[in-house]
Amino acid sequence: MKFAIQTEGSEITYIAGLYRYEDHGGMQVPMFTVLTREAAGTVRDIHDRMPVILDKDSLQDWVRPDGDHSAIVEKALSNMVFDRAVEYPRFPPEIITA
């Protein structure tokens, strides 16, 4: 079963991650990972892990190299709401127009 998970009371969910660029065949390709933590709150009912959710006020500190990332992760949000995700039909590629 698929679920739509969102930060309670917010329209945007900010997820902590790390990235770097790697050289692949002469091209700089971005590589990234999403940081996770033990599931909290109602998310525990569907999974044992969840992304580290950042508060909007923590975003600038998260991207600063000299930010206190451990402190930011400690106050990561855990108040999430979820509902069953809506299943949309998949269309064949020839129907989708750019």
C-alpha positions in Angstrom: 0.0 0.0 0.0 1.3 3.5 -0.8 1.0 6.4 1.5 1.2 10.2 1.1 3.2 11.6 4.1 3.4 15.3 4.9 4.6 17.5 7.7 1.6 18.3 9.8 0.4 21.9 9.1 2.7 22.5 6.2 2.4 22.4 2.4 6.2 21.7 1.9 8.3 19.0 3.5 12.0 19.8 3.7 14.1 16.6 3.8 17.8 16.6 5.0 20.2 15.1 2.5 23.8 15.2 1.3 25.2 15.6 -2.2 28.4 15.8 -4.2 29.3 15.8 -7.8 31.2 12.8 -9.4 33.0 12.6 -12.7 31.3 10.0 -15.0 32.7 9.8 -18.5 33.7 13.5 -18.5 30.4 14.7 -17.1 29.8 16.0 -13.6 26.9 14.0 -12.3 25.2 14.9 -9.0 25.0 12.1 -6.4 22.8 12.4 -3.4 21.4 10.6 -0.4 18.4 11.3 1.9 19.2 11.1 5.6 16.9 8.9 7.6 16.2 8.3 11.3 14.1 5.9 13.4 10.4 6.5 12.6 8.5 8.6 15.0 4.8 9.2 15.7 2.2 7.8 13.4 4.9 6.9 10.7 5.9 4.0 13.0 2.7 2.3 12.1 3.8 1.9 8.5 7.6 1.9 8.5 10.6 1.7 10.9 12.5 4.5 9.3 11.6 8.0 8.1 13.5 10.9 6.5 15.1 13.6 8.7 12.5 16.4 8.3 13.9 19.9 8.6 12.0 22.9 10.0 11.8 25.8 7.6 13.8 27.9 10.0 16.7 25.3 10.0 17.2 25.3 6.2 19.8 28.1 6.0 21.8 26.5 8.9 21.6 23.0 7.2 23.2 24.2 4.0 26.0 26.2 5.7 29.2 24.3 6.0 29.8 25.7 9.5 26.2 25.0 10.7 25.7 22.8 13.7 24.2 19.8 11.8 24.0 17.6 14.8 21.8 20.1 16.6 19.6 20.5 13.6 19.0 16.8 13.3 18.3 16.6 17.1 15.4 19.0 16.6 14.1 17.4 13.4 10.4 17.3 13.0 8.5 14.2 13.7 4.9 15.4 13.7 3.7 13.8 10.4 0.3 13.0 8.9 -0.3 10.4 6.3 -3.1 9.1 4.2 -3.4 6.5 1.5 -1.9 7.8 -1.7 -4.1 8.3 -4.7 -3.2 5.8 -7.5 -3.2 7.6 -10.8 -3.3 5.6 -14.0 0.0 5.3 -15.9 -0.3 6.5 -19.5 1.8 5.0 -22.3 4.8 7.4 -23.1 3.3 8.3 -26.5 0.3 9.9 -24.9 2.3 12.2 -22.6 3.3 15.5 -24.3 6.1 17.8 -23.1 
